[in-house]
Amino acid sequence: MSASAQARRGDPLTKKLRDFSVKYVKITNEDMARSRSLVQEVIEKQIMSYCERNSLIPILRREYTGSVYEGLKTEKADEVDVMVVLKITRQEVTVEACRGIPGYARLEAQESSILRRYSSAEGYIIPERLRNGWFHSLVVQAVNAFHRSSCSDFRLEVRYHGPATQIDITRKRTNEMLLSVDLVPCFHIGAEEYFVAKPYTGVTHTPHPELLWRQSFSLKEKGKLQHMDTDGGCRHELLRIVKTIVKRERTSLAALQSYHLKNAFMLYMRDSYGWNAQNSLGEKFFSFLRELQTHLERRKLPHFWLPDVNLLEGINPSVIEQMANRLKRILNSQTELEKTLV
């Protein structure tokens, strides 16, 4: 009898999944409290306060996004994402969509804007120039000021990380890594359009890809995922468990990133009901894995917000096939399931 058939007959799969969660997934209250304290006392009161006082480009606000604030972080509360929203007027920056590349655009600054110093000769804001030439330098200054004025036990290190400037907070006495914070400068243009300086790495040819800004859906995702269990369901619990299983895999399945799983889960939730039943965790576990396997077999995982974008496009087809086969074995073999949940 397959593992999925046993789940339908009411075997103790839900208990096994919750035991797995306690052992590998859940974050301690102490860990969460420490993370919140570091964000408040170091990032908010020190780094961002300095940046807001000394920035040539006005900073409007900060938006906290990512797994911690979506209720989807696993194992440790050791990463935080912060969108640093720049203050611009409605006419200061205009959006020029990039034809044939959904989710990317060029941002043109008016001649009177201070953003022109980070733009091309034609007025298009260059993501790398703004991120590296202004924001990264500003954060380095803030960290240096923190070290000069503070006698705390924390050491801060700054590095480049994709569209972000990353700050790693460690304890001086022990060199223990406490928290990694990604500060991402972004533009808020229009009602819900946010753009970040994430480089374009797609396969579609476009002239001057260095001018492209990627649209961010982080706040929309947070709004969708943060409170998705108001009915007492097990959505957060299930996705945290699947994320942890994938992360612990030593097979090709590890090629799936958190963003792949999050998108697949949002697609799954659209047509899935009955999340608060007694055995719903076990039942939804198999149901979600089966849908994820289907995406892999078809070699197509649509972006939830941009359906024409295939999130599997950059993964080797043979790796995708291996991942689909791995999920098939977990779904059809009680032995493989048991090994996965040990």
Solvent accessible surface area in square Angstrom, and as a share of the most:
residue,aa,sasa,rsa
1,M,140,0.63
2,S,35,0.23
3,A,1,0.01
4,S,12,0.08
5,A,21,0.16
6,Q,49,0.22
7,A,8,0.06
8,R,168,0.61
9,R,184,0.67
10,G,44,0.42
11,D,37,0.19
12,P,83,0.52
13,L,3,0.02
14,T,16,0.09
15,K,128,0.54
16,K,63,0.27
17,L,0,0.00
18,R,101,0.37
19,D,74,0.38
20,F,3,0.01
21,S,2,0.01
22,V,104,0.60
23,K,135,0.57
24,Y,54,0.20
25,V,1,0.00
26,K,114,0.48
27,I,34,0.17
28,T,87,0.50
29,N,135,0.69
30,E,144,0.65
31,D,20,0.10
32,M,40,0.18
33,A,55,0.43
34,R,77,0.28
35,S,5,0.03
36,R,149,0.54
37,S,57,0.37
38,L,6,0.03
39,V,13,0.07
40,Q,87,0.39
41,E,85,0.38
42,V,5,0.03
43,I,0,0.00
44,E,37,0.16
45,K,109,0.46
46,Q,75,0.33
47,I,0,0.00
48,M,0,0.00
49,S,32,0.21
50,Y,41,0.16
51,C,0,0.00
52,E,73,0.33
53,R,166,0.61
54,N,71,0.36
55,S,22,0.14
56,L,104,0.52
57,I,2,0.01
58,P,69,0.43
59,I,22,0.11
60,L,88,0.44
61,R,73,0.27
62,R,65,0.24
63,E,38,0.17
64,Y,33,0.13
65,T,5,0.03
66,G,12,0.12
67,S,24,0.15
68,V,24,0.14
69,Y,58,0.22
70,E,2,0.01
71,G,31,0.30
72,L,1,0.01
73,K,32,0.14
74,T,11,0.06
75,E,68,0.30
76,K,124,0.52
77,A,2,0.01
78,D,42,0.22
79,E,98,0.44
80,V,3,0.02
81,D,52,0.27
82,V,1,0.00
83,M,7,0.03
84,V,0,0.00
85,V,0,0.00
86,L,2,0.01
87,K,112,0.48
88,I,35,0.18
89,T,84,0.49
90,R,221,0.80
91,Q,112,0.50
92,E,30,0.14
93,V,3,0.02
94,T,73,0.42
95,V,55,0.31
96,E,75,0.34
97,A,83,0.64
98,C,10,0.06
99,R,233,0.85
100,G,58,0.56
101,I,10,0.05
102,P,65,0.41
103,G,13,0.12
104,Y,32,0.12
105,A,3,0.03
106,R,29,0.11
107,L,0,0.00
108,E,61,0.27
109,A,1,0.00
110,Q,85,0.38
111,E,147,0.66
112,S,106,0.68
113,S,11,0.07
114,I,59,0.30
115,L,0,0.00
116,R,68,0.25
117,R,142,0.52
118,Y,18,0.07
119,S,8,0.05
120,S,23,0.15
121,A,101,0.79
122,E,115,0.51
123,G,0,0.00
124,Y,40,0.15
125,I,0,0.00
126,I,25,0.13
127,P,6,0.04
128,E,102,0.46
129,R,108,0.39
130,L,0,0.00
131,R,21,0.08
132,N,38,0.20
133,G,49,0.48
134,W,12,0.04
135,F,0,0.00
136,H,19,0.09
137,S,46,0.30
138,L,8,0.04
139,V,0,0.00
140,V,50,0.29
141,Q,88,0.39
142,A,2,0.01
143,V,5,0.03
144,N,70,0.36
145,A,20,0.15
146,F,11,0.05
147,H,72,0.32
148,R,183,0.67
149,S,89,0.57
150,S,33,0.21
151,C,140,0.84
152,S,37,0.24
153,D,39,0.20
154,F,45,0.19
155,R,81,0.29
156,L,6,0.03
157,E,73,0.33
158,V,39,0.22
159,R,110,0.40
160,Y,127,0.48
161,H,92,0.41
162,G,44,0.42
163,P,24,0.15
164,A,2,0.02
165,T,0,0.00
166,Q,23,0.10
167,I,0,0.00
168,D,10,0.05
169,I,0,0.00
170,T,17,0.10
171,R,51,0.19
172,K,86,0.36
173,R,177,0.64
174,T,80,0.47
175,N,107,0.55
176,E,73,0.33
177,M,88,0.39
178,L,3,0.02
179,L,0,0.00
180,S,17,0.11
181,V,0,0.00
182,D,21,0.11
183,L,0,0.00
184,V,19,0.11
185,P,0,0.00
186,C,0,0.00
187,F,0,0.00
188,H,51,0.23
189,I,25,0.13
190,G,57,0.55
191,A,95,0.73
192,E,104,0.47
193,E,67,0.30
194,Y,19,0.07
195,F,5,0.02
196,V,7,0.04
197,A,0,0.00
198,K,72,0.30
199,P,72,0.45
200,Y,36,0.14
201,T,122,0.71
202,G,37,0.36
203,V,118,0.68
204,T,66,0.39
205,H,164,0.73
206,T,11,0.07
207,P,84,0.53
208,H,111,0.50
209,P,60,0.38
210,E,95,0.43
211,L,14,0.07
212,L,2,0.01
213,W,0,0.00
214,R,76,0.28
215,Q,34,0.15
216,S,8,0.05
217,F,18,0.07
218,S,33,0.22
219,L,38,0.19
220,K,69,0.29
221,E,5,0.02
222,K,35,0.15
223,G,55,0.53
224,K,72,0.31
225,L,0,0.00
226,Q,65,0.29
227,H,121,0.54
228,M,21,0.09
229,D,33,0.17
230,T,121,0.70
231,D,68,0.35
232,G,60,0.58
233,G,17,0.17
234,C,7,0.04
235,R,33,0.12
236,H,23,0.10
237,E,28,0.12
238,L,0,0.00
239,L,1,0.00
240,R,52,0.19
241,I,0,0.00
242,V,1,0.01
243,K,27,0.11
244,T,0,0.00
245,I,11,0.05
246,V,8,0.04
247,K,139,0.59
248,R,98,0.36
249,E,22,0.10
250,R,243,0.89
251,T,59,0.34
252,S,27,0.17
253,L,1,0.00
254,A,47,0.37
255,A,35,0.27
256,L,7,0.03
257,Q,106,0.47
258,S,50,0.32
259,Y,72,0.27
260,H,21,0.09
261,L,3,0.01
262,K,20,0.08
263,N,0,0.00
264,A,0,0.00
265,F,0,0.00
266,M,0,0.00
267,L,16,0.08
268,Y,12,0.05
269,M,28,0.13
270,R,136,0.50
271,D,114,0.59
272,S,14,0.09
273,Y,173,0.66
274,G,46,0.44
275,W,5,0.02
276,N,94,0.48
277,A,58,0.45
278,Q,162,0.72
279,N,59,0.31
280,S,4,0.03
281,L,1,0.00
282,G,3,0.03
283,E,81,0.36
284,K,23,0.10
285,F,0,0.00
286,F,6,0.02
287,S,38,0.25
288,F,0,0.00
289,L,7,0.04
290,R,100,0.37
291,E,58,0.26
292,L,1,0.00
293,Q,19,0.08
294,T,42,0.25
295,H,24,0.11
296,L,3,0.01
297,E,104,0.46
298,R,179,0.65
299,R,117,0.43
300,K,101,0.43
301,L,1,0.01
302,P,31,0.20
303,H,15,0.07
304,F,26,0.11
305,W,56,0.20
306,L,37,0.18
307,P,89,0.56
308,D,129,0.67
309,V,40,0.23
310,N,40,0.20
311,L,33,0.17
312,L,2,0.01
313,E,105,0.47
314,G,79,0.76
315,I,29,0.15
316,N,87,0.45
317,P,69,0.43
318,S,54,0.35
319,V,40,0.23
320,I,5,0.03
321,E,93,0.42
322,Q,93,0.41
323,M,0,0.00
324,A,5,0.04
325,N,66,0.34
326,R,23,0.08
327,L,2,0.01
328,K,100,0.42
329,R,114,0.41
330,I,1,0.01
331,L,6,0.03
332,N,83,0.42
333,S,34,0.22
334,Q,44,0.20
335,T,89,0.52
336,E,33,0.15
337,L,3,0.01
338,E,64,0.29
339,K,122,0.52
340,T,12,0.07
341,L,21,0.10
342,V,106,0.61
